[in-house]
């Protein structure tokens, strides 16, 4: 496997960390999420965002929420 860079101990891979186990978990998640996604898509309230960097996606999410949700006033504003 390999050796830990700091401690020098041998690295151990748990069964759940193996690629096959991760792929199976992702398949189960996809299967479980599919009906939920389809429900919201059919109601016209599903919005999808693509990207890998939060700072690039957040402006789109913020704009969507800003147009859909009334801002909550903090108690300090009273």
MOTA-V571047 format. One record per backbone hydrogen bond with DSSP energy under -0.5 kcal/mol. CO is the residue of the C=O (numbers start at 0). NH is the residue of the N-H. If there is no record, write none. Layout:
((CO NH) (CO NH))
This chain:
((1 10) (3 7) (8 3) (11 13) (13 16) (13 17) (14 17) (17 20) (17 21) (18 22) (19 23) (20 24) (21 25) (22 26) (23 27) (24 28) (25 29) (26 30) (27 31) (28 32) (29 33) (30 34) (31 35) (32 36) (33 37) (34 38) (35 39) (36 40) (37 41) (38 42) (39 44) (39 45) (40 43) (51 53) (52 55) (52 56) (53 57) (56 59) (56 60) (57 61) (58 62) (59 63) (60 64) (61 65) (62 66) (63 67) (64 67) (64 68) (73 76) (74 77))
